């Protein structure tokens, strides 16, 4: 089996691109529409992490969550802070079980958690 590819619901293309691509640094790999006036379905990726964003009703539930592992959470936070985003001021939370996390919410209400495992 290959890795799972989460599908997240998206309601507004411009806001989704601003969040996922412009701010988080994901690249748009490909896009599909059944017809020009129908919703967008697209794949984005960054450093081996692949996510599908869909405007189609029924493809995904708004308010879903995805956890994305990172090797250097401090560098991730510094990168995000270097490109300010008007709807988020992220920080790192040191969890009681040892992981370090940056929790975000995308424009469609999906939760995104970047995390780094506790150093051993």
C-alpha positions, 0 to 999 in steps of 0.5 A, a space after each residue: 500500500 502507498 500512503 493515504 491521501 486526505 481529501 479536505 473540503 474547500 469552499 473558496 478557491 482563492 482563499 484555499 490557494 492563499 492559505 495552502 499555497 501562498 502561506 503554507 508553501 504547498 505547490 499545486 500539482 494538478 487541477 480538475 473540473 468536470 466543466 468550467 463552472 463546476 467545483 475545483 478538485 486539486 492536488 497540492 503537495 510539499 516535501 512528500 506530503 500530498 493533500 487533495 482539496 475538493 469543492 464537491 459536495 460529498 467528497 469530504 466533511 467540512 471541519 476535518 483534521 489532518 496531522 502533518 509531521 515535520 522534522 523541525 517545528 521551529 523552522 516551520 514556525 519561523 517560515 510561517 511568521 516570515 509570510 504573515 497571514 491575516 487570519 492566523 498568528 501561529 505558535 508552538 504548543 508543547 503537549 503533555 505527551 511530548 510532541 510539539 505542535 502548530 495548530 491551524 484552521 484553514 478557510 473551510 474550517 479544516 484543522 491542520 496540525 504540524 507536529 514534531 515528535 518528542 526528542 528521544 
